[in-house]
């Protein structure tokens, strides 16, 4: 392994657990453990899985005018949220293109905590500072904060028990300060798997203690540590977009099907005028989910072209994410296609390394928890 990869405070734990580590945006991260991606994926769907997501970036935005700053930055109505609420939002450029997607946690009217994508931490925090021009303090706490996600149908009861019964009443997309297994945490009822669960932020020094207690509690329940491989297959089944694949500077939240996270009424944030026009006039391309039948042994991967052999040039769209539908069968993926091809049931053709593979547009999530 190259010595210049960054390590989370749980790196030694991953080594002890037999994880296969890969370079992930400059971090040495577990892609899978000894059970393998399929078993890890199923453990999250059926029981509980633990994820080290300490590579994510974290910051505080603080100050008497922080709500003004947050109002400018976010497509969703973050500034007006009640304290204790977590809000998923996009950050947009004036063009409507996406800087990142992230979750803001409103602690009070003068303090917000935000978790951003790992590869975007530096870019995002510079963007916050540039755009808010001193309206608030932006305090980067990424290097002192660890983040562990606990996801699955058995996650809530398990974490609640370790927190002495203080967290079971938290509703989806809310958070609270808590002590979990003796470790002080910010516990948020959020996740990136399509399952219920918590994301627990704690000080780096406490991360191994927290992880060990969680794994001890999870193991008898059929729980497993989960690597980036299953994190990707889980989020794809739940049709959760990934920045750098499905979201980027060149696509807007409206095109990405995230209009629900864009609140335009009486608001003027960065990119709002473009998004307002797109909502009014419609868009020319749309991010859609698609499925390849199990009988066709093929996966569509990021970057594969969507083609129509009856037109010139034949490329009409691009696959942004793809992989096996572990709990939904077949192969699944996301692609940007012309709006005329975006309706559920529409047949698509994907060029999978020189072989034309039939696929069908699917509306909504591939997997919905019961």
C-alpha positions as CSV (number, residue, x, y, z in Angstrom):
1,X,0.0,0.0,0.0
2,X,1.2,3.5,-0.8
3,X,2.1,5.4,2.4
4,X,0.5,8.7,1.2
5,X,-3.1,7.4,1.5
6,X,-5.0,8.9,4.4
7,X,-6.3,6.6,7.1
8,X,-9.4,7.0,9.3
9,X,-9.0,6.4,13.0
10,X,-10.5,2.9,12.4
11,X,-7.8,1.8,9.9
12,X,-6.2,-0.7,12.4
13,X,-9.6,-2.1,13.2
14,X,-10.3,-2.7,9.5
15,X,-7.0,-4.5,9.1
16,X,-7.7,-6.7,12.1
17,X,-11.1,-7.6,10.6
18,X,-9.5,-8.7,7.4
19,X,-10.8,-5.9,5.2
20,X,-9.6,-5.5,1.6
21,X,-8.4,-1.8,1.5
22,X,-8.5,0.3,-1.6
23,X,-7.6,3.8,-2.6
24,X,-10.9,5.8,-2.4
25,X,-10.3,9.5,-3.2
26,X,-6.9,9.4,-1.5
27,X,-8.2,7.4,1.5
28,X,-7.2,3.8,2.4
29,X,-10.7,2.5,2.8
30,X,-12.3,-1.0,3.2
31,X,-14.1,-2.1,0.0
32,X,-15.2,-5.3,1.6
33,X,-14.5,-7.5,4.7
34,X,-14.1,-11.3,4.8
35,X,-17.9,-12.0,4.3
36,X,-17.8,-10.2,0.9
37,X,-20.0,-7.6,-0.7
38,X,-23.2,-9.7,-1.2
39,X,-23.3,-11.0,2.4
40,X,-22.6,-7.5,3.7
41,X,-25.4,-6.0,1.5
42,X,-27.9,-8.6,2.8
43,X,-26.9,-8.1,6.4
44,X,-27.9,-4.4,6.1
45,X,-31.2,-5.4,4.4
46,X,-32.0,-8.1,7.0
47,X,-30.2,-7.2,10.2
48,X,-27.6,-4.4,10.7
49,X,-24.4,-3.2,9.1
50,X,-21.6,-0.9,10.4
51,X,-19.9,1.5,8.0
52,X,-16.8,3.6,8.7
53,X,-17.6,6.9,6.9
54,X,-15.0,8.9,8.7
55,X,-13.5,10.1,5.4
56,X,-16.6,12.4,4.9
57,X,-16.0,16.1,5.6
58,X,-17.6,17.9,8.5
59,X,-17.9,21.6,9.3
60,X,-19.7,24.1,11.5
61,X,-21.2,27.3,10.2
62,X,-21.6,29.7,13.0
63,X,-22.5,33.3,13.7
64,X,-25.4,35.7,14.2
65,X,-25.9,36.0,10.4
66,X,-25.4,32.3,9.6
67,X,-29.1,31.8,8.6
68,X,-28.5,34.4,5.8
69,X,-25.5,32.5,4.7
70,X,-27.2,29.1,4.7
71,X,-30.2,30.6,2.9
72,X,-27.9,31.7,0.0
73,X,-26.1,28.3,-0.2
74,X,-28.8,25.7,-0.1
75,X,-31.6,24.7,-2.5
76,X,-33.7,23.2,0.3
77,X,-35.2,25.3,3.0
78,X,-32.4,24.7,5.5
79,X,-32.3,28.0,7.3
80,X,-35.9,28.0,8.3
81,X,-35.8,24.4,9.7
82,X,-36.4,23.9,13.4
83,X,-33.4,23.1,15.7
84,X,-32.7,19.4,15.8
85,X,-33.6,18.9,12.2
86,X,-31.3,17.3,9.5
87,X,-32.0,18.5,6.0
88,X,-30.8,17.0,2.7
89,X,-29.9,19.7,0.2
90,X,-28.0,20.5,-2.9
91,X,-25.4,23.3,-3.2
92,X,-25.6,24.9,-6.7
93,X,-23.6,27.1,-8.9
94,X,-25.2,30.2,-10.6
95,X,-25.6,27.9,-13.6
96,X,-27.7,25.5,-11.6
97,X,-24.9,22.9,-11.8
98,X,-24.3,20.9,-8.6
99,X,-21.3,21.7,-6.3
100,X,-22.3,18.9,-3.9
101,X,-25.2,17.3,-2.1
102,X,-25.0,17.2,1.6
103,X,-26.9,17.2,4.9
104,X,-27.2,20.2,7.1
105,X,-27.9,19.8,10.8
106,X,-29.5,22.8,12.4
107,X,-28.3,23.1,16.0
108,X,-29.7,26.6,16.6
109,X,-30.4,29.8,14.8
110,X,-26.7,30.6,14.9
111,X,-25.1,27.2,14.4
112,X,-25.3,24.6,11.7
113,X,-23.3,21.4,11.3
114,X,-22.8,20.0,7.8
115,X,-21.5,16.7,6.4
116,X,-20.2,16.8,2.9
117,X,-18.8,14.3,0.4
118,X,-15.2,13.2,1.2
119,X,-13.7,14.1,-2.2
120,X,-15.4,17.5,-2.1
121,X,-14.5,18.7,1.4
122,X,-11.9,21.3,0.4
123,X,-13.9,22.5,-2.6
124,X,-17.1,22.8,-0.5
125,X,-15.6,24.7,2.4
126,X,-13.9,27.1,0.0
127,X,-17.3,27.5,-1.7
128,X,-19.0,28.3,1.6
129,X,-16.3,30.9,2.5
130,X,-16.3,32.4,-1.0
131,X,-20.1,32.7,-1.3
132,X,-20.9,33.9,2.2
133,X,-18.1,36.5,2.3
134,X,-17.8,36.6,6.0
135,X,-21.5,36.3,6.9
136,X,-20.5,33.4,9.1
137,X,-17.5,31.4,10.4
138,X,-16.8,28.2,8.6
139,X,-15.0,25.8,10.9
140,X,-13.6,22.7,9.4
141,X,-13.7,19.8,11.9
142,X,-13.2,17.0,9.4
143,X,-9.8,16.0,10.7
144,X,-11.0,15.6,14.3
145,X,-14.4,14.0,13.6
146,X,-15.1,10.3,13.0
147,X,-18.4,9.0,11.5
148,X,-19.9,5.6,11.9
149,X,-23.1,4.6,10.1
150,X,-25.3,1.9,11.7
151,X,-27.9,0.8,9.1
152,X,-30.6,-1.9,8.9
153,X,-33.9,-3.0,10.4
154,X,-32.2,-3.9,13.7
155,X,-30.1,-0.7,13.9
156,X,-32.5,1.6,15.8
157,X,-33.2,-0.8,18.7
158,X,-29.5,-1.8,18.9
159,X,-28.2,1.8,19.1
160,X,-31.0,2.9,21.4
161,X,-30.1,0.2,23.8
162,X,-26.4,1.3,23.8
163,X,-27.6,4.9,24.4
164,X,-29.7,3.9,27.4
165,X,-33.0,4.3,25.7
166,X,-32.4,8.0,24.7
167,X,-32.5,7.7,20.9
168,X,-35.5,5.4,20.0
169,X,-37.9,8.4,19.8
170,X,-35.8,10.3,17.3
171,X,-37.7,10.5,14.0
172,X,-36.3,10.3,10.5
173,X,-34.0,13.3,9.6
174,X,-33.7,14.5,13.2
175,X,-30.6,14.4,15.4
176,X,-29.5,14.7,19.1
177,X,-26.5,14.8,21.2
178,X,-26.2,11.4,22.9
179,X,-23.9,9.1,24.7
180,X,-23.6,5.7,22.9
181,X,-21.7,3.0,24.6
182,X,-20.0,5.6,26.8
183,X,-19.0,7.7,23.8
184,X,-20.3,11.3,23.3
185,X,-21.8,11.5,19.8
186,X,-24.1,13.5,17.6
187,X,-26.6,10.8,16.6
188,X,-28.6,11.5,13.4
189,X,-31.4,9.3,12.1
190,X,-30.1,9.4,8.6
191,X,-28.3,7.1,6.2
192,X,-27.4,6.2,2.6
193,X,-28.6,2.6,2.3
194,X,-32.4,2.7,1.9
195,X,-32.7,1.3,5.5
196,X,-33.5,3.0,8.8
197,X,-30.5,3.7,11.0
198,X,-28.2,6.2,12.6
199,X,-25.1,8.1,11.6
200,X,-22.9,8.7,14.7
201,X,-20.3,11.5,14.7
202,X,-17.7,11.4,17.5
203,X,-14.2,12.5,18.3
204,X,-11.5,10.6,16.5
205,X,-10.0,9.2,19.8
206,X,-13.3,7.7,20.7
207,X,-14.0,6.0,17.3
208,X,-12.4,2.6,18.0
209,X,-14.3,2.3,21.3
210,X,-17.6,3.2,19.7
211,X,-17.0,0.8,16.7
212,X,-16.0,-2.1,19.0
213,X,-19.1,-1.7,21.1
214,X,-21.4,-1.5,18.0
215,X,-19.8,-4.5,16.4
216,X,-20.2,-6.5,19.7
217,X,-23.9,-5.6,19.8
218,X,-24.4,-6.3,16.1
219,X,-22.7,-9.6,15.7
220,X,-25.3,-11.7,17.6
221,X,-28.0,-10.0,15.6
222,X,-26.5,-11.2,12.3
223,X,-24.8,-7.8,11.7
224,X,-21.5,-7.3,9.8
225,X,-19.0,-4.6,9.1
226,X,-19.7,-3.3,5.6
227,X,-17.3,-1.9,3.0
228,X,-17.6,0.6,0.2
229,X,-18.7,-2.2,-2.3
230,X,-21.9,-2.9,-0.5
231,X,-22.4,0.8,0.4
232,X,-22.6,1.4,-3.3
233,X,-24.9,-1.5,-4.2
234,X,-27.2,-0.5,-1.2
235,X,-27.5,3.2,-2.2
236,X,-28.1,2.2,-5.8
237,X,-31.0,-0.1,-4.9
238,X,-32.5,2.8,-3.0
239,X,-31.8,5.1,-6.0
240,X,-29.7,7.5,-3.9
241,X,-27.4,9.6,-6.1
242,X,-23.7,9.7,-5.8
243,X,-21.8,12.9,-6.3
244,X,-19.2,12.6,-9.1
245,X,-21.3,9.8,-10.8
246,X,-25.0,10.9,-10.9
247,X,-24.5,14.5,-9.8
248,X,-22.0,17.0,-11.1
249,X,-21.4,20.6,-12.3
250,X,-23.0,19.8,-15.6
251,X,-26.4,18.7,-14.3
252,X,-29.0,20.5,-12.2
253,X,-31.1,19.1,-9.4
254,X,-34.2,19.3,-11.6
255,X,-32.5,17.1,-14.3
256,X,-31.3,14.7,-11.5
257,X,-34.9,14.2,-10.3
258,X,-34.2,16.0,-7.0
259,X,-36.8,18.8,-7.5
260,X,-38.2,17.8,-4.1
261,X,-35.1,19.2,-2.4
262,X,-35.4,22.5,-4.3
263,X,-37.7,25.0,-2.5
264,X,-38.2,28.1,-4.7
265,X,-41.1,29.9,-3.1
266,X,-40.1,33.3,-1.9
267,X,-36.4,32.2,-1.9
268,X,-33.4,33.4,-3.8
269,X,-30.4,31.1,-3.4
270,X,-27.4,30.6,-5.7
271,X,-28.7,29.0,-9.0
272,X,-32.4,29.7,-8.1
273,X,-33.2,31.6,-11.3
274,X,-32.0,28.8,-13.6
275,X,-33.9,26.2,-11.5
276,X,-37.0,28.3,-11.5
277,X,-36.9,28.5,-15.3
278,X,-36.3,24.7,-15.6
279,X,-39.3,24.0,-13.3
280,X,-41.5,26.3,-15.4
281,X,-40.3,25.2,-18.9
282,X,-39.2,21.6,-18.3
283,X,-35.8,20.0,-19.0
284,X,-34.4,18.2,-22.1
285,X,-32.7,15.3,-20.2
286,X,-33.6,13.4,-17.0
287,X,-31.8,11.0,-14.7
288,X,-33.7,7.7,-14.8
289,X,-33.4,4.3,-13.1
290,X,-33.2,1.3,-15.4
291,X,-33.2,-2.4,-15.1
292,X,-31.6,-5.1,-17.2
293,X,-33.4,-8.5,-17.1
294,X,-31.7,-11.3,-15.2
295,X,-31.8,-13.4,-18.3
296,X,-29.3,-11.0,-19.9
297,X,-26.0,-11.6,-18.1
298,X,-24.7,-8.0,-18.2
299,X,-24.0,-5.0,-16.0
300,X,-24.0,-1.4,-17.1
301,X,-21.3,0.6,-15.5
302,X,-20.5,4.3,-15.1
303,X,-19.7,5.9,-18.4
304,X,-21.4,3.3,-20.7
305,X,-23.3,5.0,-23.5
306,X,-27.1,4.7,-24.0
307,X,-27.6,4.3,-27.7
308,X,-30.3,4.4,-30.4
309,X,-28.9,2.7,-33.5
310,X,-31.6,4.4,-35.7
311,X,-30.2,7.9,-35.2
312,X,-26.8,9.5,-36.0
313,X,-24.9,9.9,-33.9
314,X,-26.3,6.9,-32.0
315,X,-25.3,8.0,-28.4
316,X,-28.3,9.6,-26.7
317,X,-27.4,9.3,-23.1
318,X,-24.9,8.1,-20.5
319,X,-25.0,5.6,-17.6
320,X,-23.9,7.3,-14.4
321,X,-24.1,4.4,-11.9
322,X,-24.7,0.7,-12.4
323,X,-24.3,-2.7,-10.8
324,X,-26.0,-5.9,-9.6
325,X,-29.5,-5.6,-8.0
326,X,-28.5,-7.8,-5.1
327,X,-31.9,-7.8,-3.4
328,X,-34.0,-6.8,-6.4
329,X,-32.6,-9.1,-9.1
330,X,-31.0,-8.4,-12.5
331,X,-28.8,-5.5,-13.0
332,X,-29.8,-1.9,-12.2
333,X,-28.4,1.5,-12.9
334,X,-29.0,5.2,-13.4
335,X,-28.6,7.2,-16.7
336,X,-29.2,10.6,-18.1
337,X,-31.5,10.2,-21.1
338,X,-33.7,12.6,-23.3
339,X,-37.0,13.4,-21.6
340,X,-38.8,11.6,-24.4
341,X,-37.2,8.3,-23.1
342,X,-37.7,8.9,-19.4
343,X,-41.1,7.4,-18.8
344,X,-41.4,4.2,-16.8
345,X,-41.5,1.2,-19.1
346,X,-39.5,2.9,-21.9
347,X,-37.0,0.5,-23.5
348,X,-33.4,1.6,-23.6
349,X,-30.3,0.1,-25.3
350,X,-27.0,0.3,-23.4
351,X,-23.7,-0.3,-25.1
352,X,-22.0,-2.6,-22.6
353,X,-18.4,-2.8,-23.9
354,X,-19.4,-3.3,-27.5
355,X,-22.5,-5.4,-26.9
356,X,-26.0,-3.8,-27.1
357,X,-28.0,-4.7,-24.0
358,X,-31.7,-4.1,-23.6
359,X,-32.9,-2.3,-20.5
360,X,-36.1,-0.8,-19.2
361,X,-36.8,2.5,-17.4
362,X,-38.1,2.0,-13.9
363,X,-39.8,4.7,-11.9
364,X,-39.0,5.3,-8.2
365,X,-36.6,3.3,-6.1
366,X,-35.6,-0.2,-7.1
367,X,-35.8,-1.3,-3.4
368,X,-38.2,0.1,-0.8
369,X,-38.1,-1.2,2.7
370,X,-41.3,-2.7,4.1
